[in-house]
Amino acid sequence: MEVDYKAIGQRIKIARIKKGVTQETVADLIDITPAHMSNVETGKTKVSLPTLIAIANALSVSVDTLLCDNVIASKIIFEKEAKDIFSDCDEYEVRFLVDLMKSAKIAFRKDKDIRNQFQK
């Protein structure tokens, strides 16, 4: 399996923005250059495990949250993200999003069935 460093960087960026801190602040906290932090967030640099752990600690997120796009067994992380999406929605928005997800699920499963037929 190929590691998706862009996805990791995107999750780092999202966590940093949610925390309300700059790249420079995180870089200072974990003793890397702001340029290196920028390269990690854009996926131009392969983040090392020690740096990833330091970033997770600085942003108060778990490493599995940052890696969930690369880990097969990450259902719990995505379920939490869905819960977070719904947390500030009014009743109309919740209903709309649920209908959208139902439609997407049906379309996804139909597409999956079609792909499976062609692979046989």
N, C-alpha and C positions, 0 to 999 in steps of 0.2 A: 504494500500500500504506500502510495506517495503522500507525504505530509503536505497539507495545504497551508503554507506559511502566510498566504494572503488572508485566508479565513481567520487564522490565529491573530494576525495583526488587526484585522477588522474588529474582532471581539475585544482585543486590548483597547482599541480606540473607543469603542462603545462604553466599556467599563470606565475608562478615564473620563470621558465626557459626563457620564452619569455621576461620577464622583465630583465633577466640577473642578478638575485640575488640568494644568497644561502639560504638554510633553516635557517641557523644561523642568517642571516640578517633579515629575516622576523620575526623570533622568537624574536629577540631583539626589533624590531619595535613595536610588539604587546604585549610584556612582557609575553611571554611563554618560556618554555625551548626548546632548539633545539630537544631534544628527543620527546617532545610532538608534535612539528611541524612534525617530521618524522613520528610519529604514525598517525597523521591526514592525511598526504599524502599517507600513505599505507593503510588507512582505518582500522587500528587496534584500533583506538580510535574514538568514536562518537564525532564529533566536535559540540560544543555548538553554539547556535545562536550568542551570543556576539563575540565568537572567529571567527566564519565564517565571520561576518560583518567586524571585524578588519582585517582579512586576505584580504578580498575583497578590503577594503580601502587601505591597504598597497601595494597591487598589481595593484591598479587602474583598477579593473574589477568590473562588477556588480555581485551581489549575484545571480541573475538569470542565469548568465553565468556559475557559479559554480554549480548551482542546475539543469541545464537544462536536465540532464539525468534522473532526478527524477520527473520532472514536465511534465504533458501531453501537455499543451499548450506552447510549446517552439519552435515552428516552426521558428520563427524569429531568434533565436539564431543559429539554425542549418543552416539557409540560409546565415547568416553572416559568419559562418565557411566555407561554400562552396565558398563564394565570396573570403574569405581570401586564400583558397587553390588555386584558379585560379589567384590570383593577381600577382604572380611572374612566371607564366607559359608562354611559348612561344606558337605560334599558333598550332604547332603540339601537344604539351602537352594538350592544351585545347580541341582540337578535340578528342584526345585519351580518355581523362577523360569524356567528354560528351558521347562518344560512350559506354564507360564502365558503366556510370550511366544509360543510356537508357537500356542496356542489363540487368543490375541489377534490374531495375524497372520492366521490363517485367517478369523476373524470380520471383521476389518477389510477384507480383500480381498473377501469375500462382500458386505459392505455397500457397498463401492466399486463392485462389479459391478452391484448392484441400482440404485444411484444413477445409474450410467452408462446403464442401460437406460431409466430414466425421463427422462433428459435428452435422449434422442434424439428 
